Amino acid sequence: MHADSSSSDTGVLVVSATRSEARHIPDGTRLLVTGIGKVAASVALTRELSTGPAVTRIVNIGTAGALHDHHLPVGHEGLFVPSAVVEHDISSTELRAMGYPIVDRWELPDGDGTVLATGDTFVADPVRRAELAAGADLVDMEGAAIAHVAAAFGVPCRLVKVVTDGADEGAMDWPSLVDEAARTLGRWVSEHLIA
Protein backbone atom coordinates (compact mmCIF):
# COMPACT_ATOMS: atom_id res chain seq x y z
CA MET A 1 0.00 0.00 0.00
CA HIS A 2 1.15 3.52 -0.68
CA ALA A 3 1.54 6.23 1.89
CA ASP A 4 -1.20 8.80 2.31
CA SER A 5 0.15 12.32 2.53
CA SER A 6 -2.07 15.36 2.31
CA SER A 7 0.25 17.92 3.84
CA SER A 8 3.80 19.09 3.22
CA ASP A 9 6.28 16.28 3.61
CA THR A 10 8.18 16.59 6.88
CA GLY A 11 10.08 13.36 6.25
CA VAL A 12 8.32 11.59 9.13
CA LEU A 13 6.54 8.44 8.00
CA VAL A 14 3.96 6.92 10.35
CA VAL A 15 3.60 3.20 9.70
CA SER A 16 0.65 1.10 10.82
CA ALA A 17 -0.33 -2.47 10.03
CA THR A 18 -4.02 -1.63 9.77
CA ARG A 19 -6.18 1.39 9.10
CA SER A 20 -8.10 0.68 12.29
CA GLU A 21 -4.96 1.24 14.40
CA ALA A 22 -4.31 4.56 12.60
CA ARG A 23 -7.94 5.68 12.49
CA HIS A 24 -7.43 8.66 14.84
CA ILE A 25 -4.10 10.09 13.73
CA PRO A 26 -4.33 13.74 12.69
CA ASP A 27 -5.27 14.61 9.12
CA GLY A 28 -2.22 15.39 7.02
CA THR A 29 0.02 12.87 8.76
CA ARG A 30 2.10 10.93 6.25
CA LEU A 31 0.81 7.38 6.76
CA LEU A 32 1.75 3.99 5.34
CA VAL A 33 -0.64 1.10 6.03
CA THR A 34 1.31 -2.11 5.43
CA GLY A 35 -1.00 -5.01 6.17
CA ILE A 36 -0.57 -7.54 8.98
CA GLY A 37 2.60 -9.53 9.63
CA LYS A 38 6.33 -9.27 9.08
CA VAL A 39 6.35 -9.98 5.35
CA ALA A 40 3.61 -7.48 4.50
CA ALA A 41 5.27 -4.82 6.68
CA SER A 42 8.70 -5.45 5.15
CA VAL A 43 7.47 -5.34 1.55
CA ALA A 44 5.34 -2.22 1.98
CA LEU A 45 8.01 -0.26 3.89
CA THR A 46 10.80 -1.31 1.51
CA ARG A 47 8.70 -0.19 -1.45
CA GLU A 48 7.91 3.16 0.20
CA LEU A 49 11.53 3.84 1.15
CA SER A 50 12.71 2.87 -2.35
CA THR A 51 10.19 4.80 -4.41
CA GLY A 52 8.40 7.33 -2.20
CA PRO A 53 9.43 10.79 -1.03
CA ALA A 54 12.46 10.99 1.27
CA VAL A 55 11.93 9.68 4.80
CA THR A 56 14.01 11.01 7.69
CA ARG A 57 12.25 9.13 10.50
CA ILE A 58 9.88 6.19 10.82
CA VAL A 59 7.32 5.90 13.62
CA ASN A 60 5.53 2.56 13.80
CA ILE A 61 2.24 2.84 15.69
CA GLY A 62 0.11 -0.12 16.64
CA THR A 63 -1.26 -2.45 19.23
CA ALA A 64 0.48 -5.11 21.31
CA GLY A 65 -0.20 -7.83 23.81
CA ALA A 66 1.26 -7.57 27.32
CA LEU A 67 3.48 -10.49 28.31
CA HIS A 68 3.47 -9.48 32.00
CA ASP A 69 0.37 -8.57 33.96
CA HIS A 70 1.96 -5.37 35.27
CA HIS A 71 2.01 -4.04 31.68
CA LEU A 72 -1.74 -4.42 31.25
CA PRO A 73 -3.30 -1.00 30.76
CA VAL A 74 -4.94 0.95 33.52
CA GLY A 75 -6.85 3.82 32.00
CA HIS A 76 -4.63 5.34 29.31
CA GLU A 77 -1.37 4.08 30.78
CA GLY A 78 -1.03 1.22 28.29
CA LEU A 79 1.19 3.12 25.82
CA PHE A 80 4.80 1.99 25.47
CA VAL A 81 7.80 3.14 23.45
CA PRO A 82 10.09 0.08 23.42
CA SER A 83 13.85 0.38 23.79
CA ALA A 84 14.45 -2.85 21.87
CA VAL A 85 12.60 -5.22 19.57
CA VAL A 86 13.37 -8.90 18.96
CA GLU A 87 12.15 -11.28 16.29
CA HIS A 88 10.84 -14.18 18.34
CA ASP A 89 9.94 -16.70 15.66
CA ILE A 90 13.25 -17.12 13.85
CA SER A 91 15.64 -19.91 14.87
CA SER A 92 18.56 -17.52 15.34
CA THR A 93 20.46 -19.68 17.87
CA GLU A 94 20.42 -22.68 15.56
CA LEU A 95 21.27 -20.64 12.47
CA ARG A 96 24.19 -18.95 14.24
CA ALA A 97 25.45 -22.39 15.33
CA MET A 98 25.47 -23.39 11.63
CA GLY A 99 27.58 -20.32 10.79
CA TYR A 100 24.87 -17.96 9.56
CA PRO A 101 25.00 -14.57 11.28
CA ILE A 102 21.41 -13.63 12.09
CA VAL A 103 20.32 -10.28 13.46
CA ASP A 104 17.21 -10.76 15.57
CA ARG A 105 17.38 -7.76 17.93
CA TRP A 106 17.34 -4.02 17.26
CA GLU A 107 18.04 -1.36 19.89
CA LEU A 108 15.84 1.72 19.63
CA PRO A 109 16.79 5.18 20.94
CA ASP A 110 14.75 7.12 23.48
CA GLY A 111 12.65 4.13 24.57
CA ASP A 112 11.03 3.46 27.92
CA GLY A 113 13.02 0.30 28.75
CA THR A 114 10.47 -2.21 27.46
CA VAL A 115 11.31 -4.97 24.99
CA LEU A 116 8.90 -5.86 22.18
CA ALA A 117 8.85 -9.37 20.69
CA THR A 118 7.63 -9.64 17.08
CA GLY A 119 6.43 -12.72 15.26
CA ASP A 120 3.86 -13.83 12.74
CA THR A 121 1.91 -15.76 15.35
CA PHE A 122 -1.06 -14.13 17.08
CA VAL A 123 -0.19 -14.96 20.70
CA ALA A 124 -3.17 -16.15 22.73
CA ASP A 125 -1.67 -19.27 24.36
CA PRO A 126 -0.51 -19.09 28.02
CA VAL A 127 2.45 -21.43 27.43
CA ARG A 128 3.76 -19.37 24.51
CA ARG A 129 3.11 -16.17 26.48
CA ALA A 130 5.27 -17.45 29.36
CA GLU A 131 8.09 -18.41 26.95
CA LEU A 132 8.11 -14.97 25.38
CA ALA A 133 7.85 -13.21 28.76
CA ALA A 134 11.26 -14.60 29.69
CA GLY A 135 12.86 -12.09 27.32
CA ALA A 136 10.27 -9.46 26.43
CA ASP A 137 7.49 -7.30 27.83
CA LEU A 138 5.17 -6.92 24.85
CA VAL A 139 4.35 -8.85 21.68
CA ASP A 140 3.21 -7.73 18.22
CA MET A 141 3.37 -8.84 14.60
CA GLU A 142 5.26 -6.06 12.74
CA GLY A 143 7.67 -4.09 14.95
CA ALA A 144 10.85 -6.09 14.28
CA ALA A 145 10.21 -6.05 10.54
CA ILE A 146 9.81 -2.26 10.59
CA ALA A 147 13.01 -1.89 12.65
CA HIS A 148 14.89 -4.30 10.35
CA VAL A 149 13.95 -2.41 7.17
CA ALA A 150 14.61 0.97 8.81
CA ALA A 151 18.09 -0.18 9.85
CA ALA A 152 18.80 -1.49 6.35
CA PHE A 153 17.93 1.93 4.90
CA GLY A 154 19.69 3.86 7.68
CA VAL A 155 16.50 5.63 8.79
CA PRO A 156 15.90 6.22 12.52
CA CYS A 157 12.93 4.28 13.85
CA ARG A 158 10.65 4.49 16.87
CA LEU A 159 7.94 2.00 17.86
CA VAL A 160 4.85 3.17 19.76
CA LYS A 161 2.55 0.42 21.01
CA VAL A 162 -0.69 0.42 22.97
CA VAL A 163 -1.57 -2.72 24.92
CA THR A 164 -4.98 -4.14 24.03
CA ASP A 165 -4.77 -7.52 25.74
CA GLY A 166 -2.69 -9.86 27.86
CA ALA A 167 -1.52 -12.08 24.97
CA ASP A 168 -4.00 -14.66 26.19
CA GLU A 169 -7.54 -15.71 25.24
CA GLY A 170 -8.53 -12.05 25.59
CA ALA A 171 -6.49 -11.34 22.46
CA MET A 172 -9.38 -12.65 20.41
CA ASP A 173 -11.35 -9.54 21.51
CA TRP A 174 -8.88 -7.31 19.60
CA PRO A 175 -11.46 -6.05 17.08
CA SER A 176 -13.57 -4.57 19.88
CA LEU A 177 -10.55 -3.03 21.64
CA VAL A 178 -8.64 -1.49 18.75
CA ASP A 179 -10.60 1.77 18.50
CA GLU A 180 -9.72 2.91 22.03
CA ALA A 181 -6.08 2.01 21.35
CA ALA A 182 -6.24 3.98 18.09
CA ARG A 183 -7.48 7.04 20.02
CA THR A 184 -4.49 6.78 22.36
CA LEU A 185 -2.13 6.43 19.39
CA GLY A 186 -3.75 9.42 17.69
CA ARG A 187 -3.20 11.55 20.79
CA TRP A 188 0.45 10.44 20.95
CA VAL A 189 1.01 11.38 17.29
CA SER A 190 -0.67 14.77 17.88
CA GLU A 191 1.49 15.50 20.92
CA HIS A 192 4.83 14.20 19.59
CA LEU A 193 4.84 14.59 15.82
CA ILE A 194 2.58 17.52 14.95
CA ALA A 195 4.07 20.97 15.45
Secondary structure, 3 states (H helix, E strand, C coil): CCCECCCCCCCEEEEECCCCCCCCCCCCCCEEECCCCHHHHHHHHHHHHHHCCCCCEEEEEEEEEECCHHHCCCCCCCEECCCEEEECCCCHHHHHHCCCCCCCEEECCCCCCCEEEECCCCCCCHHHHHHHHCCCCEEECCHHHHHHHHHHHCCCEEEEEEEEECCCHHHHHHHHHHHHHHHHHHHHHHHHCCC
